[in-house]
Amino acid sequence: MSELENKEAIELSLDELNEVAGGAFKPLPPKTGFIVYQISKGETLGRIAKRFGYTVKDLLNWNPKIVDKNKIYYGDYLYIRA
């Protein structure tokens, strides 16, 4: 068993995760006509779109960094039209 397999899992705060991910979880810069929304644990693009009255396609158009609609990450940020 390797040393990594023998370690207990640890939970990182968003700040610690941001450091590990090289800044991936930093807020997006403001953009005229949009709000910056932080994804909560357990959310999906479908739920977020429905909550704000938009479609998943709308969210994908406004956030081209999302390459797979089924892979969004807790703590990351999205643009949503205001």
Backbone atoms as SQL, in Angstrom:
CREATE TABLE atoms (id INTEGER PRIMARY KEY, chain TEXT, resi INTEGER, resn TEXT, atom TEXT, x REAL, y REAL, z REAL);
INSERT INTO atoms VALUES
  (1, 'A', 1, 'MET', 'N', 0.851, -1.173, 0.000),
  (2, 'A', 1, 'MET', 'CA', 0.000, 0.000, 0.000),
  (3, 'A', 1, 'MET', 'C', 0.896, 1.235, 0.000),
  (4, 'A', 2, 'SER', 'N', 0.645, 2.160, -0.917),
  (5, 'A', 2, 'SER', 'CA', 1.464, 3.362, -0.983),
  (6, 'A', 2, 'SER', 'C', 1.121, 4.306, 0.159),
  (7, 'A', 3, 'GLU', 'N', 1.992, 5.278, 0.356),
  (8, 'A', 3, 'GLU', 'CA', 1.780, 6.244, 1.431),
  (9, 'A', 3, 'GLU', 'C', 0.483, 7.016, 1.215),
  (10, 'A', 4, 'LEU', 'N', 0.162, 7.358, -0.037),
  (11, 'A', 4, 'LEU', 'CA', -1.064, 8.097, -0.321),
  (12, 'A', 4, 'LEU', 'C', -2.309, 7.268, -0.034),
  (13, 'A', 5, 'GLU', 'N', -2.259, 5.988, -0.308),
  (14, 'A', 5, 'GLU', 'CA', -3.417, 5.127, -0.059),
  (15, 'A', 5, 'GLU', 'C', -3.660, 4.951, 1.428),
  (16, 'A', 6, 'ASN', 'N', -2.651, 5.144, 2.220),
  (17, 'A', 6, 'ASN', 'CA', -2.738, 4.943, 3.658),
  (18, 'A', 6, 'ASN', 'C', -3.208, 6.197, 4.388),
  (19, 'A', 7, 'LYS', 'N', -3.276, 7.314, 3.734),
  (20, 'A', 7, 'LYS', 'CA', -3.676, 8.583, 4.349),
  (21, 'A', 7, 'LYS', 'C', -5.194, 8.665, 4.423),
  (22, 'A', 8, 'GLU', 'N', -5.680, 9.335, 5.446),
  (23, 'A', 8, 'GLU', 'CA', -7.105, 9.590, 5.547),
  (24, 'A', 8, 'GLU', 'C', -7.462, 10.746, 4.628),
  (25, 'A', 9, 'ALA', 'N', -8.669, 10.734, 4.126),
  (26, 'A', 9, 'ALA', 'CA', -9.135, 11.832, 3.274),
  (27, 'A', 9, 'ALA', 'C', -9.268, 13.090, 4.109),
  (28, 'A', 10, 'ILE', 'N', -8.937, 14.231, 3.526),
  (29, 'A', 10, 'ILE', 'CA', -9.104, 15.500, 4.221),
  (30, 'A', 10, 'ILE', 'C', -10.048, 16.375, 3.413),
  (31, 'A', 11, 'GLU', 'N', -10.715, 17.258, 4.103),
  (32, 'A', 11, 'GLU', 'CA', -11.621, 18.181, 3.436),
  (33, 'A', 11, 'GLU', 'C', -10.969, 19.552, 3.431),
  (34, 'A', 12, 'LEU', 'N', -10.921, 20.185, 2.259),
  (35, 'A', 12, 'LEU', 'CA', -10.293, 21.483, 2.133),
  (36, 'A', 12, 'LEU', 'C', -11.341, 22.585, 2.108),
  (37, 'A', 13, 'SER', 'N', -10.988, 23.735, 2.677),
  (38, 'A', 13, 'SER', 'CA', -11.856, 24.892, 2.557),
  (39, 'A', 13, 'SER', 'C', -11.773, 25.397, 1.123),
  (40, 'A', 14, 'LEU', 'N', -12.684, 26.304, 0.737),
  (41, 'A', 14, 'LEU', 'CA', -12.637, 26.852, -0.614),
  (42, 'A', 14, 'LEU', 'C', -11.334, 27.607, -0.856),
  (43, 'A', 15, 'ASP', 'N', -10.829, 28.318, 0.145),
  (44, 'A', 15, 'ASP', 'CA', -9.559, 29.030, -0.010),
  (45, 'A', 15, 'ASP', 'C', -8.415, 28.052, -0.254),
  (46, 'A', 16, 'GLU', 'N', -8.378, 26.954, 0.505),
  (47, 'A', 16, 'GLU', 'CA', -7.329, 25.949, 0.322),
  (48, 'A', 16, 'GLU', 'C', -7.474, 25.268, -1.039),
  (49, 'A', 17, 'LEU', 'N', -8.710, 24.965, -1.428),
  (50, 'A', 17, 'LEU', 'CA', -8.963, 24.337, -2.714),
  (51, 'A', 17, 'LEU', 'C', -8.544, 25.267, -3.846),
  (52, 'A', 18, 'ASN', 'N', -8.798, 26.546, -3.664),
  (53, 'A', 18, 'ASN', 'CA', -8.408, 27.534, -4.670),
  (54, 'A', 18, 'ASN', 'C', -6.896, 27.550, -4.862),
  (55, 'A', 19, 'GLU', 'N', -6.154, 27.445, -3.770),
  (56, 'A', 19, 'GLU', 'CA', -4.695, 27.401, -3.866),
  (57, 'A', 19, 'GLU', 'C', -4.241, 26.167, -4.642),
  (58, 'A', 20, 'VAL', 'N', -4.825, 25.011, -4.322),
  (59, 'A', 20, 'VAL', 'CA', -4.462, 23.754, -4.980),
  (60, 'A', 20, 'VAL', 'C', -4.823, 23.798, -6.460),
  (61, 'A', 21, 'ALA', 'N', -5.973, 24.412, -6.778),
  (62, 'A', 21, 'ALA', 'CA', -6.466, 24.443, -8.156),
  (63, 'A', 21, 'ALA', 'C', -5.870, 25.596, -8.966),
  (64, 'A', 22, 'GLY', 'N', -4.934, 26.298, -8.404),
  (65, 'A', 22, 'GLY', 'CA', -4.290, 27.388, -9.139),
  (66, 'A', 22, 'GLY', 'C', -5.200, 28.566, -9.416),
  (67, 'A', 23, 'GLY', 'N', -6.105, 28.845, -8.502),
  (68, 'A', 23, 'GLY', 'CA', -6.962, 30.018, -8.645),
  (69, 'A', 23, 'GLY', 'C', -8.240, 29.778, -9.428),
  (70, 'A', 24, 'ALA', 'N', -8.600, 28.548, -9.676),
  (71, 'A', 24, 'ALA', 'CA', -9.792, 28.247, -10.475),
  (72, 'A', 24, 'ALA', 'C', -11.077, 28.739, -9.820),
  (73, 'A', 25, 'PHE', 'N', -11.064, 28.929, -8.513),
  (74, 'A', 25, 'PHE', 'CA', -12.289, 29.294, -7.807),
  (75, 'A', 25, 'PHE', 'C', -12.329, 30.765, -7.417),
  (76, 'A', 26, 'LYS', 'N', -11.532, 31.590, -8.077),
  (77, 'A', 26, 'LYS', 'CA', -11.593, 33.024, -7.825),
  (78, 'A', 26, 'LYS', 'C', -12.836, 33.567, -8.512),
  (79, 'A', 27, 'PRO', 'N', -13.467, 34.579, -7.892),
  (80, 'A', 27, 'PRO', 'CA', -14.653, 35.155, -8.528),
  (81, 'A', 27, 'PRO', 'C', -14.341, 35.691, -9.924),
  (82, 'A', 28, 'LEU', 'N', -15.342, 35.639, -10.787),
  (83, 'A', 28, 'LEU', 'CA', -15.209, 36.188, -12.125),
  (84, 'A', 28, 'LEU', 'C', -15.234, 37.713, -12.044),
  (85, 'A', 29, 'PRO', 'N', -14.598, 38.384, -12.978),
  (86, 'A', 29, 'PRO', 'CA', -14.684, 39.848, -12.976),
  (87, 'A', 29, 'PRO', 'C', -16.108, 40.286, -13.316),
  (88, 'A', 30, 'PRO', 'N', -16.518, 41.434, -12.806),
  (89, 'A', 30, 'PRO', 'CA', -17.864, 41.926, -13.134),
  (90, 'A', 30, 'PRO', 'C', -18.043, 42.058, -14.645),
  (91, 'A', 31, 'LYS', 'N', -19.265, 41.838, -15.086),
  (92, 'A', 31, 'LYS', 'CA', -19.588, 41.925, -16.510),
  (93, 'A', 31, 'LYS', 'C', -20.944, 42.622, -16.625),
  (94, 'A', 32, 'THR', 'N', -21.002, 43.673, -17.390),
  (95, 'A', 32, 'THR', 'CA', -22.235, 44.457, -17.535),
  (96, 'A', 32, 'THR', 'C', -23.404, 43.567, -17.940),
  (97, 'A', 33, 'GLY', 'N', -24.506, 43.710, -17.185),
  (98, 'A', 33, 'GLY', 'CA', -25.723, 42.962, -17.496),
  (99, 'A', 33, 'GLY', 'C', -25.790, 41.576, -16.883),
  (100, 'A', 34, 'PHE', 'N', -24.765, 41.195, -16.107),
  (101, 'A', 34, 'PHE', 'CA', -24.721, 39.860, -15.502),
  (102, 'A', 34, 'PHE', 'C', -24.429, 39.945, -14.005),
  (103, 'A', 35, 'ILE', 'N', -24.895, 38.939, -13.287),
  (104, 'A', 35, 'ILE', 'CA', -24.455, 38.754, -11.910),
  (105, 'A', 35, 'ILE', 'C', -23.424, 37.634, -11.926),
  (106, 'A', 36, 'VAL', 'N', -22.585, 37.607, -10.904),
  (107, 'A', 36, 'VAL', 'CA', -21.628, 36.517, -10.734),
  (108, 'A', 36, 'VAL', 'C', -22.198, 35.633, -9.632),
  (109, 'A', 37, 'TYR', 'N', -22.451, 34.370, -9.972),
  (110, 'A', 37, 'TYR', 'CA', -23.101, 33.426, -9.058),
  (111, 'A', 37, 'TYR', 'C', -22.125, 32.326, -8.667),
  (112, 'A', 38, 'GLN', 'N', -22.029, 32.062, -7.352),
  (113, 'A', 38, 'GLN', 'CA', -21.164, 30.980, -6.882),
  (114, 'A', 38, 'GLN', 'C', -21.980, 29.704, -6.724),
  (115, 'A', 39, 'ILE', 'N', -21.491, 28.626, -7.321),
  (116, 'A', 39, 'ILE', 'CA', -22.174, 27.335, -7.288),
  (117, 'A', 39, 'ILE', 'C', -22.098, 26.739, -5.880),
  (118, 'A', 40, 'SER', 'N', -23.251, 26.337, -5.374),
  (119, 'A', 40, 'SER', 'CA', -23.333, 25.705, -4.053),
  (120, 'A', 40, 'SER', 'C', -23.197, 24.191, -4.186),
  (121, 'A', 41, 'LYS', 'N', -22.872, 23.563, -3.086),
  (122, 'A', 41, 'LYS', 'CA', -22.708, 22.106, -3.059),
  (123, 'A', 41, 'LYS', 'C', -24.009, 21.424, -3.489),
  (124, 'A', 42, 'GLY', 'N', -23.896, 20.490, -4.419),
  (125, 'A', 42, 'GLY', 'CA', -25.045, 19.707, -4.865),
  (126, 'A', 42, 'GLY', 'C', -25.855, 20.326, -5.987),
  (127, 'A', 43, 'GLU', 'N', -25.521, 21.542, -6.418),
  (128, 'A', 43, 'GLU', 'CA', -26.283, 22.179, -7.483),
  (129, 'A', 43, 'GLU', 'C', -25.917, 21.618, -8.859),
  (130, 'A', 44, 'THR', 'N', -26.862, 21.720, -9.773),
  (131, 'A', 44, 'THR', 'CA', -26.646, 21.339, -11.171),
  (132, 'A', 44, 'THR', 'C', -26.973, 22.554, -12.041),
  (133, 'A', 45, 'LEU', 'N', -26.499, 22.535, -13.276),
  (134, 'A', 45, 'LEU', 'CA', -26.844, 23.631, -14.185),
  (135, 'A', 45, 'LEU', 'C', -28.356, 23.714, -14.382),
  (136, 'A', 46, 'GLY', 'N', -29.008, 22.570, -14.446),
  (137, 'A', 46, 'GLY', 'CA', -30.461, 22.552, -14.617),
  (138, 'A', 46, 'GLY', 'C', -31.183, 23.253, -13.474),
  (139, 'A', 47, 'ARG', 'N', -30.776, 22.979, -12.253),
  (140, 'A', 47, 'ARG', 'CA', -31.409, 23.610, -11.084),
  (141, 'A', 47, 'ARG', 'C', -31.122, 25.109, -11.047),
  (142, 'A', 48, 'ILE', 'N', -29.892, 25.481, -11.379),
  (143, 'A', 48, 'ILE', 'CA', -29.526, 26.901, -11.369),
  (144, 'A', 48, 'ILE', 'C', -30.319, 27.635, -12.448),
  (145, 'A', 49, 'ALA', 'N', -30.394, 27.062, -13.641),
  (146, 'A', 49, 'ALA', 'CA', -31.136, 27.681, -14.735),
  (147, 'A', 49, 'ALA', 'C', -32.603, 27.875, -14.353),
  (148, 'A', 50, 'LYS', 'N', -33.214, 26.851, -13.806),
  (149, 'A', 50, 'LYS', 'CA', -34.621, 26.916, -13.404),
  (150, 'A', 50, 'LYS', 'C', -34.826, 27.976, -12.325),
  (151, 'A', 51, 'ARG', 'N', -33.917, 28.041, -11.377),
  (152, 'A', 51, 'ARG', 'CA', -34.020, 29.008, -10.279),
  (153, 'A', 51, 'ARG', 'C', -34.067, 30.446, -10.794),
  (154, 'A', 52, 'PHE', 'N', -33.289, 30.732, -11.847),
  (155, 'A', 52, 'PHE', 'CA', -33.216, 32.081, -12.378),
  (156, 'A', 52, 'PHE', 'C', -34.108, 32.303, -13.604),
  (157, 'A', 53, 'GLY', 'N', -34.823, 31.255, -14.041),
  (158, 'A', 53, 'GLY', 'CA', -35.747, 31.391, -15.164),
  (159, 'A', 53, 'GLY', 'C', -35.087, 31.344, -16.532),
  (160, 'A', 54, 'TYR', 'N', -33.970, 30.644, -16.621),
  (161, 'A', 54, 'TYR', 'CA', -33.258, 30.497, -17.890),
  (162, 'A', 54, 'TYR', 'C', -33.131, 29.024, -18.242),
  (163, 'A', 55, 'THR', 'N', -32.484, 28.736, -19.369),
  (164, 'A', 55, 'THR', 'CA', -32.241, 27.354, -19.774),
  (165, 'A', 55, 'THR', 'C', -30.766, 27.011, -19.548),
  (166, 'A', 56, 'VAL', 'N', -30.476, 25.724, -19.549),
  (167, 'A', 56, 'VAL', 'CA', -29.086, 25.279, -19.445),
  (168, 'A', 56, 'VAL', 'C', -28.296, 25.831, -20.632),
  (169, 'A', 57, 'LYS', 'N', -28.926, 25.861, -21.800),
  (170, 'A', 57, 'LYS', 'CA', -28.258, 26.397, -22.989),
  (171, 'A', 57, 'LYS', 'C', -27.864, 27.863, -22.783),
  (172, 'A', 58, 'ASP', 'N', -28.740, 28.647, -22.140),
  (173, 'A', 58, 'ASP', 'CA', -28.397, 30.042, -21.824),
  (174, 'A', 58, 'ASP', 'C', -27.139, 30.104, -20.964),
  (175, 'A', 59, 'LEU', 'N', -27.113, 29.307, -19.902),
  (176, 'A', 59, 'LEU', 'CA', -25.960, 29.308, -18.992),
  (177, 'A', 59, 'LEU', 'C', -24.684, 28.909, -19.722),
  (178, 'A', 60, 'LEU', 'N', -24.780, 27.926, -20.594),
  (179, 'A', 60, 'LEU', 'CA', -23.606, 27.486, -21.352),
  (180, 'A', 60, 'LEU', 'C', -23.123, 28.583, -22.307),
  (181, 'A', 61, 'ASN', 'N', -24.053, 29.309, -22.915),
  (182, 'A', 61, 'ASN', 'CA', -23.670, 30.404, -23.815),
  (183, 'A', 61, 'ASN', 'C', -22.953, 31.519, -23.061),
  (184, 'A', 62, 'TRP', 'N', -23.399, 31.811, -21.857),
  (185, 'A', 62, 'TRP', 'CA', -22.806, 32.893, -21.066),
  (186, 'A', 62, 'TRP', 'C', -21.512, 32.472, -20.383),
  (187, 'A', 63, 'ASN', 'N', -21.271, 31.176, -20.293),
  (188, 'A', 63, 'ASN', 'CA', -20.111, 30.643, -19.576),
  (189, 'A', 63, 'ASN', 'C', -19.368, 29.632, -20.445),
  (190, 'A', 64, 'PRO', 'N', -18.683, 30.104, -21.478),
  (191, 'A', 64, 'PRO', 'CA', -18.019, 29.188, -22.419),
  (192, 'A', 64, 'PRO', 'C', -16.909, 28.345, -21.790),
  (193, 'A', 65, 'LYS', 'N', -16.495, 28.674, -20.567),
  (194, 'A', 65, 'LYS', 'CA', -15.471, 27.861, -19.900),
  (195, 'A', 65, 'LYS', 'C', -16.012, 26.483, -19.518),
  (196, 'A', 66, 'ILE', 'N', -17.339, 26.335, -19.491),
  (197, 'A', 66, 'ILE', 'CA', -17.942, 25.040, -19.163),
  (198, 'A', 66, 'ILE', 'C', -17.904, 24.185, -20.424),
  (199, 'A', 67, 'VAL', 'N', -17.119, 23.128, -20.395),
  (200, 'A', 67, 'VAL', 'CA', -16.986, 22.258, -21.566),
  (201, 'A', 67, 'VAL', 'C', -17.900, 21.032, -21.493),
  (202, 'A', 68, 'ASP', 'N', -18.338, 20.685, -20.300),
  (203, 'A', 68, 'ASP', 'CA', -19.243, 19.551, -20.114),
  (204, 'A', 68, 'ASP', 'C', -20.340, 19.987, -19.152),
  (205, 'A', 69, 'LYS', 'N', -21.573, 20.075, -19.643),
  (206, 'A', 69, 'LYS', 'CA', -22.676, 20.575, -18.816),
  (207, 'A', 69, 'LYS', 'C', -22.933, 19.728, -17.567),
  (208, 'A', 70, 'ASN', 'N', -22.415, 18.524, -17.556),
  (209, 'A', 70, 'ASN', 'CA', -22.592, 17.649, -16.394),
  (210, 'A', 70, 'ASN', 'C', -21.463, 17.773, -15.386),
  (211, 'A', 71, 'LYS', 'N', -20.501, 18.641, -15.673),
  (212, 'A', 71, 'LYS', 'CA', -19.361, 18.802, -14.769),
  (213, 'A', 71, 'LYS', 'C', -19.189, 20.260, -14.384),
  (214, 'A', 72, 'ILE', 'N', -19.915, 20.657, -13.334),
  (215, 'A', 72, 'ILE', 'CA', -19.696, 21.957, -12.729),
  (216, 'A', 72, 'ILE', 'C', -19.219, 21.688, -11.309),
  (217, 'A', 73, 'TYR', 'N', -18.566, 22.647, -10.721),
  (218, 'A', 73, 'TYR', 'CA', -17.892, 22.392, -9.460),
  (219, 'A', 73, 'TYR', 'C', -18.324, 23.346, -8.358),
  (220, 'A', 74, 'TYR', 'N', -18.583, 22.776, -7.204),
  (221, 'A', 74, 'TYR', 'CA', -18.914, 23.520, -5.995),
  (222, 'A', 74, 'TYR', 'C', -17.845, 24.576, -5.753),
  (223, 'A', 75, 'GLY', 'N', -18.278, 25.806, -5.565),
  (224, 'A', 75, 'GLY', 'CA', -17.349, 26.885, -5.294),
  (225, 'A', 75, 'GLY', 'C', -16.937, 27.667, -6.526),
  (226, 'A', 76, 'ASP', 'N', -17.190, 27.130, -7.712),
  (227, 'A', 76, 'ASP', 'CA', -16.842, 27.842, -8.935),
  (228, 'A', 76, 'ASP', 'C', -17.908, 28.914, -9.191),
  (229, 'A', 77, 'TYR', 'N', -17.662, 29.750, -10.187),
  (230, 'A', 77, 'TYR', 'CA', -18.542, 30.881, -10.453),
  (231, 'A', 77, 'TYR', 'C', -19.096, 30.834, -11.868),
  (232, 'A', 78, 'LEU', 'N', -20.304, 31.397, -12.012),
  (233, 'A', 78, 'LEU', 'CA', -20.996, 31.489, -13.303),
  (234, 'A', 78, 'LEU', 'C', -21.489, 32.906, -13.527),
  (235, 'A', 79, 'TYR', 'N', -21.560, 33.300, -14.791),
  (236, 'A', 79, 'TYR', 'CA', -22.278, 34.521, -15.152),
  (237, 'A', 79, 'TYR', 'C', -23.727, 34.157, -15.394),
  (238, 'A', 80, 'ILE', 'N', -24.639, 34.949, -14.843),
  (239, 'A', 80, 'ILE', 'CA', -26.069, 34.794, -15.075),
  (240, 'A', 80, 'ILE', 'C', -26.628, 36.165, -15.411),
  (241, 'A', 81, 'ARG', 'N', -27.368, 36.234, -16.514),
  (242, 'A', 81, 'ARG', 'CA', -27.922, 37.525, -16.948),
  (243, 'A', 81, 'ARG', 'C', -28.818, 38.100, -15.850),
  (244, 'A', 82, 'ALA', 'N', -28.578, 39.359, -15.555),
  (245, 'A', 82, 'ALA', 'CA', -29.352, 40.044, -14.486),
  (246, 'A', 82, 'ALA', 'C', -30.717, 40.478, -14.983);
